[in-house]
Amino acid sequence: MPDGPRIEDAVNETCPWSGDPIAADSLTVYRGAVVGFCNPGCRDKFEKATKAFDLALGARQARQD
């Protein structure tokens, strides 16, 4: 994805938060997959939530090692 994520590569057609159609200006890449949202606010909410969970899971894994 040299120019950033593309809407046609999104794994979803509707926003997981609102259920509305995704928009080209509201995409992110999560674990190698393009995920779409209906607006940048929903995208940012997803990025914040997944970052928190990824950090928690990483800390848990470090404790188990």
N, C-alpha and C positions, 0 to 999 in steps of 0.2 A: 504494500500500500504506500507507494512513494508520495502520493499527494494527500494522504490521510485516508480515513475509512470512507467507503462508498456505500450509499444506501442500498444498492443492489446486492451487496455482500452481507447485509444484515441477516442474522439468524431469526429475526422476528419481524412481523409486519405491524404489530400494534405495541404501544407503550405498555410495559409491565406495570407501571404505576396507575395510569389513567384509562388504558384500553383504547385510547385514540390512535389514529395512524401515526407512524413514525415520520420524522422530518429529517432532511439531509443535513441540517445544521445542528442536529442533536444526537450524533453518533459517538460511540466510544468503542475502544477495543478492550475486551476483558478476556484474559486467558487465551489470547490468540483469535478470538471471535469478535466480529463486529456486532454490537448490540445497539439497537435504535430506540429513541424516545421521542415523545411528541414535542418536547421543547427543551432548551438547555437546562432549565430548572430541574426537570425530572432526571436528566442525564447526570447533573451534578449531585443530586440526592443519591443516585445509584452509586456513583464513584465514591462518595463519602461512606456509604454503608458497606460497600464491598471492601474498601480499604480497612475499615475497622474490623471486619470479620477476618480478612486475610492476616492482619497483624495478630489477632487473638489466636488464630489457628497456628500461625508460625511460632508464637510463644508457647503454645501447648506442645507442639512438636518438639521444640527445643528442650522442654522439660522432660520429655519422654526419651530423648536420646542419651 
